[in-house]
Amino acid sequence: MSWIIIYGLLLVVFAAGLYCLYRVLKWLLKRFGRLTFWSVIVFCVVVVPLTLFLIYRYALDADIVKPSAKIANVRYCEAFENGKRGLIVHYDITCSHLKGRNIINSIEILGQNKDGKFYYLKPISKTSEYRSRKERAGISRTEYCDSNYKKWKDYTFFIPYDELFHRKGENKFQFYLWIDYQRTKKPSSEYEHLFSHDKNWETYYFFATYDKASPSVTAAKGKTQKKATTQKAQKSATASADTTKTSTSDEGIDWEALYYNDTFWWWWIDEEEYE
């Protein structure tokens, strides 16, 4: 019922505006004659809009208008590509005022430690193609904006689970979506951060279960490394001789020392956020 009242009031205001315009035009015609009357009409209907349009275009070409970007309609699920199980993410991108410039779309993966905090992951190897522009686990892809209003529907990223550092068992991950853009239209122009994520970014998480930890997972560096080594040496000195070896990738890691010394895996990147 309330929307009917609102629309009714808007209709009354619109009708009153038309009536006032009619009275003004009638006064102009009577006061100044037909020539002046039509001159005013042409000025208001043609000259003013054309001038505003040219100013707007100049502002765009001079990079005065600030670029903007928006990510929306994010969907993601588990999928298989090329025989690999992983995460596939779909979303829509809209960019404004970026004609003639490149943008870099990125997805970056964060892993959760035992305390529940999320940290960016490093690429699983130096040769991995799954690395973002910031050298984190993820993907970065360059796109060209050929218009001032550019939209990509159903933009897609796929990241295999085996490209993510992980512990044995269930691991919880998050992902962030970024957009960086060129400051100017020059090919050598530096890139600047434009968009991080939409308001629902905290809900973008997924789980993956592994039979064993990543082969490259080793003890954390620093004091924890020393403590783990000391504890291992003490255990070796007091334990009876045992030549049995295990094939698990967790061998040689003092997990308890890593957890309870308030340090994290060496492969977590210190948390960074864009301003």
N, C-alpha and C positions, 0 to 999 in steps of 0.2 A: 504493500500500500504506500510505503514511504517513497519508493522510486517513482510512483505515479505523480506524487506531489512535486518531487524534484524536477521531473521532466516538464510538468505543467508550468512551473516557475521559469524554467529556461525558455520555454516557448513564449511566455509573456515578455521576457526580456528581449528575445530575438525580434518579436513583432514590434516592440517599442523602438528598437534600434532601426528597423526598416522604416518605420513611420517618421522618425527624426531625420533619417537620410533623405526621405522623400521631401520633407519640408525644406531642408537645406538646399536640395537641388532645385526645387521649385522657386525658392527665393533667389538663387543665383541666376536662373533663367530670366526671371522677371526684372532683376536689378541690373544685370550686365549684358543681357542679350545672348543670342544663340552662340556667337563666336567664342565668347569668354566661357560660356557654359561647357561647350564641347572641349575647349582647351583644358579646362580643369579635369574633365572626365578622362581624357587621354593621359594627362599627367599622372593622375592617381592610379589608373588601371594599367598603363604601359610603362611610363618612364620610371616611376618609383620601383615597381617590382624588378625591372631590368637592371636598374642601378644596384639594387640590393643583391641580385644574383651575381653581377660582375664583381662586386666587393667580396662576396662569399667565395667565388672562385679564386680571386687573387689571394685571399687569406689562406686558402688551401694550398695554392702553389707556393706561397711564401712560407709554408709550414708554421703559420701563426695559430691555426686551430689545433688544439691538442688532440692527438690520436686517442682512440679508445678501443677497447675490445671486450667481448662478453663470451663466456662459456655457459652453455645451457643444455638441458636435456641429457644429462650424463647417465649412461647405462653401462653396466659391466657384469661379467659372469665368467665362469670357467669355460675354457674352450680348448680344442686341439688344432694345431697347425703344424704341418710337416712332421706329423707323428709325435709332436711334443705337447704336453699338457701345460697350460698356463692361463694367464689372465688376459682377457680381451676387453677393451674399453671403447665405447662409442660415445660421441658427444657432438654438439653443434658449436660452431665458432662464427662470431660476427665481428668484423673489424670496420672501423670508420676512420676516415681522414688519413689513410695510409697508401693512397695511390702512388705507384712507382717505387714502393719500398718492399723489402723482404720482412717477413716475420719468422720467428722460430717457435714452433709448438713443441712443448716438452711434457713428458710424463716422468715422474721420479718416484721411486719406491722407498718407503721407510719400513724398518723392522722394529718390532717391540722387544725390549729386554725383559728380564724377570720382574723388574720393578714397575712394569707397565708403561714406561716411557718409549716414545718412538724416535728413532734416529735415522738419518739418511744412510743408505747402504752404498758402499763402493761397488764398482763393477767387479764381477767375480774373477776376471782376469784382465791383464793389460791389453789383450787382443780381442776382448769381447766387443761385439758390435752393439751390445745393449748398455750404452752409456749416454748420459745426457750431456748437454753443453757444459754443465757444471761438474762434469766428471763424476757423476753419481749413477747408481744403478737405474736405468731407465732408457728412454729414447728421445732424441731431438730431431726434428724434421723441419727443413726450411721450405717456406711457401712464398709465392709472389702475389702481391695485391695489385691487380690491374684496374681497379676502380676504387672510388672513395668509399663505397659501401660494398664490402666483400663478405660473402657468407659461404661457409663450408658445412654441408649437411652430412651427418653421419661420419665424422672424422674418426679414424680407428687407429688404435695402438694394440699390439699383442706382445706380451713378454712371457717367455717360458718360465715355469717355476724353477727349473734347474739353473737359471741365471741369477738366482737370488741366494745370498749367503743365508744359512739357516742352521738351526739346531735340530737334533733328532726329535721326532714327534711333531705335534701340531705347532705351527708358527702363525702369528698374526702379523699382517702387513697393512700399511696404508699407502695410498698413492695421492700425489699432488699433480695438478695440471698447471703449466706455466705458459705464458706468451711473452716473448721478447721482440722488440722491433728496432729497425734502423732509425737513428735519429734524423738523418737526412736521406735524400734520394741518391746520394753518391754511393757507388758500389763499395767503396772502402769505409763507409760510415760505420761507427761503432754501434753496438746493440745496447738497448736499454730495456729494463724490465717494464712491462706494460700491465700484465694481468696475472694474478696468482691462481685463484680458484673462486668458485661461487660460494654462497652462504652455507651450502650443505657439505663442505669439504670434510668435516669430521665424520661423516657417515660413510665415507669411501674407504672401506676396509675389506679385507678378505683373508681367508685362512688357507693354509696349505700344510699337508702332513707329509713328513719324510721318514723313510726307514732308517736313515742315518744322517749325521751332520755333514756339512760341506767338507770335502776333502782338504780344503785349505784352512779350515778353522784351527787356530792355534791359540795358546794362552795369550792373555793381554800383556802388553809391554809395561815397563815401569816396575813399581813396587809389587804389583800383583804377580808379575812374571817371576820376580825374585822369591816371593813368598811361596809360589807354587813349586819352584825349583827346590827350595829349602825343605818344604813339606815332603816332596817326592824323595829327596835324599834321605830324610829322616826315616821315611817308611821303608826305603831300600835297606837301610842299615839295621833296622829292627826286624824286618820280615825275613822269613826263611827263604832259601834259594828256590826260585821258581823260574824255569826256562820256558814256560808256556806263553805263547804269544797269541794275541787276539787280532782279528782282521778288521775290527771296527775302526771307523775314521775318528772316533773319540779318543783313541789311544794317546796317552801322554798328556792329557789335559786334566788339570785339577779343577773340575767344575765348581766345587764348593768354594774354593779360594776365589774364583772369578766372581761368583755371585755375592758373597758376603763381605767382600772388601770394597763394595760400592764402586766397582769399575766395570767397564763393559768390554765387549770383544774389540779386538784391534780393527776389525773391519767396519765398525760403526763410524760414520763421519760425525764430527761435532755438529750439533744442531745449529742451523743457520736459517734465518728468515729474512726475506726482502723487506726493506722499509716500506 
